[in-house]
Amino acid sequence: METRELRYFVAVAEELHFGRAARRLGIAQPPLSRAIGRLERRLGAALLERGTRGVALTGAGAVLLREARAALDAVEAAERRTRRAALAATGRPAVVLAAKAGASGELLAKLLDAYAAEPGSVAVDVVLCGPGEQAGVLRDGRADVALLHRSFDDTAGFDTEDLHTEGQVAILPANHPLGARPHLRLAEVTDLPDLPLPRWPRPDGTFPDGPGPQVRDHTQLTQLIALGRACAVVPESGRTGLREDLTAVPVLDAPRVTTVVAWPPHSRSTAVAGLVRAATAL
């Protein structure tokens, strides 16, 4: 299968309409229909059920849509990484590291310092992401290596090395009654009617239902907690640099979080290898 055919199929499968897909692709509808027909004949399977009001995916079509998206993402990732490698000789950043904003700050600083001290180290461009975004940034080639947090982040398909495991703490307004406790249970935090847990966006940008405020980044979260509008349960390292109007209380039964360094398994970058080596030596 050609990349062009996969792009054509994904457009039709997502639009579920040949006319809309053709407009999206900037081509006429007849050649698009013929291309999809040739693809079906080559695979020996019907990918779409055609009707007067549009089309629907068959079981085989649903499988190809999933695989085609992954293949196209891999092609785009390869293009990005190749261009970045070509720019290395110009003095531009040769390796991109993705990390979650507001998390692992101390670890990140130590990692960058340790890697910079290695012979042959190159400049590192740090991309700070919102919650759960690092894996996607690494997967689509916008980053070469990432700090991920298991079990919050999806590490499937990456090579990883565990760096450290920690408990979690509840972040509360400094004057909240529970802030004086030596520790809490998860149920005590999740049942606070006056301080609901925040709602983070899903990968598609929508928010789950619930009473908590919609939050997109660490700055928003800390501001809302300080105002008495929310609380949060975060890895213990999140207490580093905590604002004076906030407090952190250990949550004894919260799941433990493991920070890992992750990279694509096919990477042959010496810079990525150096970053991983520096991370695991900390």
Solvent accessible surface area in square Angstrom, and as a share of the most:
residue,aa,sasa,rsa
1,M,123,0.55
2,E,96,0.43
3,T,54,0.31
4,R,108,0.39
5,E,8,0.04
6,L,17,0.09
7,R,90,0.33
8,Y,32,0.12
9,F,0,0.00
10,V,13,0.07
11,A,1,0.00
12,V,0,0.00
13,A,5,0.04
14,E,73,0.33
15,E,47,0.21
16,L,74,0.37
17,H,57,0.25
18,F,21,0.09
19,G,8,0.08
20,R,104,0.38
21,A,0,0.00
22,A,4,0.03
23,R,170,0.62
24,R,120,0.44
25,L,54,0.27
26,G,67,0.64
27,I,55,0.28
28,A,60,0.46
29,Q,85,0.38
30,P,77,0.48
31,P,50,0.32
32,L,0,0.00
33,S,41,0.26
34,R,137,0.50
35,A,3,0.02
36,I,1,0.01
37,G,12,0.12
38,R,101,0.37
39,L,1,0.00
40,E,21,0.10
41,R,171,0.62
42,R,135,0.49
43,L,75,0.37
44,G,69,0.66
45,A,38,0.30
46,A,64,0.50
47,L,3,0.01
48,L,6,0.03
49,E,105,0.47
50,R,124,0.45
51,G,52,0.50
52,T,147,0.86
53,R,232,0.85
54,G,17,0.17
55,V,17,0.10
56,A,46,0.35
57,L,53,0.26
58,T,25,0.14
59,G,60,0.58
60,A,44,0.34
61,G,0,0.00
62,A,46,0.35
63,V,74,0.42
64,L,16,0.08
65,L,18,0.09
66,R,144,0.52
67,E,92,0.41
68,A,1,0.01
69,R,107,0.39
70,A,58,0.45
71,A,41,0.32
72,L,15,0.08
73,D,69,0.36
74,A,60,0.46
75,V,55,0.32
76,E,57,0.26
77,A,4,0.03
78,A,56,0.44
79,E,72,0.32
80,R,81,0.29
81,R,43,0.16
82,T,91,0.53
83,R,149,0.54
84,R,34,0.12
85,A,70,0.55
86,A,76,0.59
87,L,65,0.32
88,A,42,0.33
89,A,105,0.81
90,T,93,0.54
91,G,65,0.62
92,R,136,0.49
93,P,51,0.32
94,A,21,0.16
95,V,1,0.00
96,V,10,0.05
97,L,1,0.00
98,A,0,0.00
99,A,1,0.01
100,K,50,0.21
101,A,30,0.23
102,G,48,0.46
103,A,16,0.12
104,S,7,0.05
105,G,50,0.48
106,E,99,0.44
107,L,24,0.12
108,L,20,0.10
109,A,54,0.42
110,K,106,0.45
111,L,1,0.00
112,L,52,0.26
113,D,101,0.52
114,A,34,0.26
115,Y,6,0.02
116,A,70,0.54
117,A,86,0.67
118,E,38,0.17
119,P,134,0.85
120,G,77,0.74
121,S,39,0.25
122,V,59,0.34
123,A,59,0.46
124,V,38,0.22
125,D,60,0.31
126,V,46,0.27
127,V,52,0.30
128,L,109,0.54
129,C,7,0.04
130,G,13,0.12
131,P,36,0.23
132,G,50,0.48
133,E,92,0.41
134,Q,0,0.00
135,A,8,0.07
136,G,36,0.34
137,V,9,0.05
138,L,0,0.00
139,R,101,0.37
140,D,27,0.14
141,G,0,0.00
142,R,121,0.44
143,A,0,0.00
144,D,14,0.07
145,V,0,0.00
146,A,0,0.00
147,L,0,0.00
148,L,0,0.00
149,H,8,0.04
150,R,83,0.30
151,S,91,0.59
152,F,116,0.48
153,D,12,0.06
154,D,86,0.44
155,T,28,0.16
156,A,65,0.50
157,G,61,0.59
158,F,27,0.11
159,D,57,0.30
160,T,43,0.25
161,E,79,0.35
162,D,87,0.45
163,L,37,0.18
164,H,69,0.31
165,T,66,0.38
166,E,19,0.08
167,G,16,0.15
168,Q,11,0.05
169,V,1,0.00
170,A,0,0.00
171,I,6,0.03
172,L,0,0.00
173,P,9,0.06
174,A,51,0.40
175,N,139,0.71
176,H,28,0.12
177,P,106,0.67
178,L,28,0.14
179,G,17,0.17
180,A,96,0.74
181,R,94,0.34
182,P,103,0.65
183,H,78,0.35
184,L,1,0.00
185,R,123,0.45
186,L,55,0.27
187,A,62,0.48
188,E,59,0.27
189,V,1,0.00
190,T,68,0.40
191,D,105,0.54
192,L,26,0.13
193,P,128,0.81
194,D,81,0.42
195,L,4,0.02
196,P,26,0.17
197,L,63,0.31
198,P,19,0.12
199,R,50,0.18
200,W,73,0.26
201,P,37,0.23
202,R,114,0.42
203,P,151,0.95
204,D,107,0.56
205,G,36,0.34
206,T,69,0.40
207,F,32,0.14
208,P,44,0.28
209,D,141,0.73
210,G,39,0.38
211,P,129,0.81
212,G,2,0.02
213,P,34,0.21
214,Q,97,0.43
215,V,0,0.00
216,R,131,0.48
217,D,58,0.30
218,H,70,0.31
219,T,102,0.59
220,Q,79,0.35
221,L,7,0.04
222,T,14,0.08
223,Q,82,0.36
224,L,39,0.19
225,I,1,0.00
226,A,28,0.22
227,L,108,0.54
228,G,30,0.29
229,R,152,0.55
230,A,0,0.00
231,C,0,0.00
232,A,4,0.03
233,V,35,0.20
234,V,29,0.17
235,P,14,0.09
236,E,74,0.33
237,S,39,0.25
238,G,16,0.15
239,R,94,0.34
240,T,85,0.49
241,G,78,0.75
242,L,47,0.23
243,R,91,0.33
244,E,177,0.79
245,D,61,0.32
246,L,10,0.05
247,T,32,0.19
248,A,16,0.12
249,V,2,0.01
250,P,50,0.32
251,V,7,0.04
252,L,94,0.47
253,D,70,0.36
254,A,9,0.07
255,P,84,0.53
256,R,153,0.56
257,V,3,0.01
258,T,20,0.11
259,T,0,0.00
260,V,0,0.00
261,V,1,0.00
262,A,0,0.00
263,W,45,0.16
264,P,6,0.04
265,P,69,0.43
266,H,118,0.53
267,S,29,0.19
268,R,200,0.73
269,S,47,0.30
270,T,120,0.70
271,A,11,0.09
272,V,5,0.03
273,A,50,0.39
274,G,2,0.02
275,L,1,0.01
276,V,17,0.10
277,R,136,0.50
278,A,4,0.03
279,A,3,0.02
280,T,65,0.38
281,A,84,0.65
282,L,95,0.47
